[in-house]
Amino acid sequence: MDLLGLSLRWPLVGAPMGAGPSTPALAAAVSGAGGLGFLAGAYLSAEALAHEISETRRLGASSFGVNL
């Protein structure tokens, strides 16, 4: 499935849940399974969000979103 230029296997989104539940590991797992993982960034500082994004990429997610 090509959604907005993203090659997704499944039309699933891992919802960005602020204040804890959304982690780089969860976003990477959803993306790795063929959906679109999301990070929640509204409650994070710029430095913390940059770290979460780097960690998500390190875990192998090539496509994921960030909710602000």
C-alpha positions as CSV (number, residue, x, y, z in Angstrom):
1,M,0.0,0.0,0.0
2,D,1.4,3.4,-1.0
3,L,0.1,6.0,1.4
4,L,1.6,9.5,0.9
5,G,4.7,7.9,-0.6
6,L,5.2,5.5,2.3
7,S,5.3,1.8,1.4
8,L,3.2,0.2,4.1
9,R,2.4,-3.4,4.3
10,W,-0.7,-2.8,6.4
11,P,-2.9,0.3,6.8
12,L,-2.1,0.5,10.5
13,V,-0.9,3.4,12.6
14,G,0.7,3.0,16.0
15,A,-0.9,6.0,17.8
16,P,1.3,8.6,19.4
17,M,0.4,8.4,23.1
18,G,2.0,11.2,25.2
19,A,3.5,10.9,28.6
20,G,5.0,7.4,28.4
21,P,3.3,4.7,26.3
22,S,4.9,5.7,23.0
23,T,8.5,4.6,22.9
24,P,11.1,4.3,20.2
25,A,10.9,0.5,20.6
26,L,7.1,0.5,20.0
27,A,7.3,2.9,17.0
28,A,10.1,0.8,15.5
29,A,8.2,-2.5,16.1
30,V,5.0,-1.1,14.4
31,S,7.1,0.2,11.5
32,G,9.0,-3.1,11.2
33,A,5.8,-5.0,11.1
34,G,4.6,-3.1,8.1
35,G,2.5,-0.3,9.7
36,L,3.4,3.3,10.6
37,G,4.8,3.8,14.1
38,F,4.6,7.2,15.8
39,L,6.5,8.9,18.5
40,A,4.7,11.4,20.9
41,G,6.8,14.5,21.2
42,A,4.5,17.1,22.7
43,Y,5.8,16.6,26.3
44,L,9.5,16.3,25.3
45,S,12.2,18.9,25.1
46,A,13.9,19.3,21.8
47,E,16.9,17.4,23.0
48,A,14.8,14.5,24.3
49,L,12.8,14.3,21.1
50,A,16.1,14.2,19.1
51,H,17.2,11.3,21.2
52,E,13.9,9.5,20.7
53,I,14.1,10.0,16.9
54,S,17.7,8.8,16.8
55,E,16.8,5.7,18.9
56,T,13.9,4.9,16.7
57,R,16.2,5.0,13.6
58,R,18.8,2.9,15.4
59,L,16.2,0.3,16.1
60,G,15.7,0.0,12.3
61,A,12.6,2.0,11.6
62,S,12.9,3.7,8.2
63,S,9.4,5.3,8.2
64,F,7.8,6.6,11.3
65,G,6.0,9.8,12.4
66,V,6.4,12.3,15.2
67,N,3.3,13.9,16.7
68,L,3.8,17.4,18.2
